[in-house]
Amino acid sequence: MASKLLQLQSKACQASQFVAKHGSSYYRQLLEQNKQHIQEPPTVEKCNLLAKQLFYTRLASIPGRTESFWKELDYAKNLWKNRKELKVEDAGIAALFGLECFAWFCAGEIVGRGFTFTGYYV
């Protein structure tokens, strides 16, 4: 256990030295590449203004989103009503989509349990 701790400590030390040596150049390069997205002047007040703009813009988009949701729901209801006319290809795609959703759910559960298959650590 002590050897693992020493290995982890040395890796952390190496990582911090790398960041100290190359971090500022990476930061400058990143800012230079993305300067078209930077708002001037870069102050706290400007950040607060942008945060409010984002919040209220998303709030204003809710009616359009709900309208899209109801259209999608009507489409699904129509598909269910006319399921006798449903092609095997469409049913297969829907089944694969459901299977993929279930697989992502299972992966999330495994990650949430700390990468164990059997259960939670107690």
Buried (B, 14 or more C-beta within 10 A) or exposed (E): EEEEEEEEEEEEEEEEEEEEEEEEEEEEEEEEEEEEEEEEEEEEEEEEEEEEEEEEEEEEEEEEEEEEEEEEEEEEEEEEEEEEEEEEEEEEEEEEEEEEEEEEEEEEEEEEEEEEEEEEEE
